[in-house]
Amino acid sequence: MGFRTLEAFNRALIAKQVWRIAINPVSLVARVFKARYFKHHDIMDAPIGNNISFIWRSLLWSRKLLRKVLCWRVGNGEKIATFRDQWIPGLQSLMLPAGNPNDLDNVNSFIVNGAWNESLIRTTLPSYIAEDVLAIPLANNSSQRHGFLEYIHPNESSVKKGRFGDFKEARESLITAPAPKPLPQLERWTRPPVNTLKLEVDAAVNFDTGGYSIWVIVRDHDGQILLAFGKGISKTQSVVFAELLSIRDGMRLLEERGIEAHVITTDSLLAVQAVINPAEDLSYCGALALDIRNSLDSRTDTNLRQVGRSANRVAHSLAFFSLSSLTPFV
């Protein structure tokens, strides 16, 4: 069937059960194992124990695989050990060197008022690690829910579907593929209602460097730009991540300035879908989407819409042409 080894396939299936226990600790199976093996821990930190069953031994065997490809999603950082836990995506080892001051044992030591303490991070950590840390977003909701972010190590192989499954999917996609549709007409920019404002956001990613830039602009009914803000970050995790960050930062900018927008527009359909999807997502994209969703719920007069790129041209052009600079613009 295309599996490289049955052992790897079996280990991946068991690791999936470990992951289910980790993300759903109130399930019956999770509570049974917790009562027996890890009353004062979670499954990722549970000790081996004594007189363990074959099932528990198998779960611990597959847990090692998860530890190689998962890292913490940072919220307030209180429960994350700086030099023991894996919490920085993008680093090959995902670990920080030991030997730093004791008052930095937890990640919350690097966080001040819900934001990274950039000066402390740059003076304490190596430059290449500091850039990765500063690129991690701190989502408001993560302070109440610590989760794991999937991180695929470049040297780790994964269980893949066999050639038969790939061929079957390709054949079915050809059979069910719809007929080509005519090219749609370019979507025009639309005015917000009179005496209201419109927030337009976009992000651009440089796939060669991994950096990205975001721009947000506020326009009135006449199309005048009342406020604009842009910034660049050295590293990003995905295009959707950058798009979601542009929406969240745009909403935060409005809140800081005491401005209300009637509509928020982005040309990223995936970002909008992530926001309206109620399913739990433990990735950083899920944390950003939840932040945005909570902010929208508190603003009953604000709507998030996806528009064509031609209707979001100003924000798109600013984001694209500012990729070469990481300096914030206001």
Secondary structure by P-SEA (a helix, b strand, c coil): cccccaaaaaaaaaaaaaaaaaaccccaaaaaaaaccccccccccccccccccaaaaaaaaaaaaaaacbbbbcccccccccccccccccccccccccccccccccccccccccccaaaaaaacccaaaaaaaaacccccccccbbbbbbbbbcccccccccaaaaaaaaaaaaaacccccccccccccccccccbbbbbbbcccccccccbbbbbbbbcccccccbbbbbcccccccaaaaaaaaaaaaaaaaaaacccccbbbbccaaaaaaaacccccccaaaaaaaaaaaaaaacccbbbbbbccccaaaaaaaaaaacccccccc
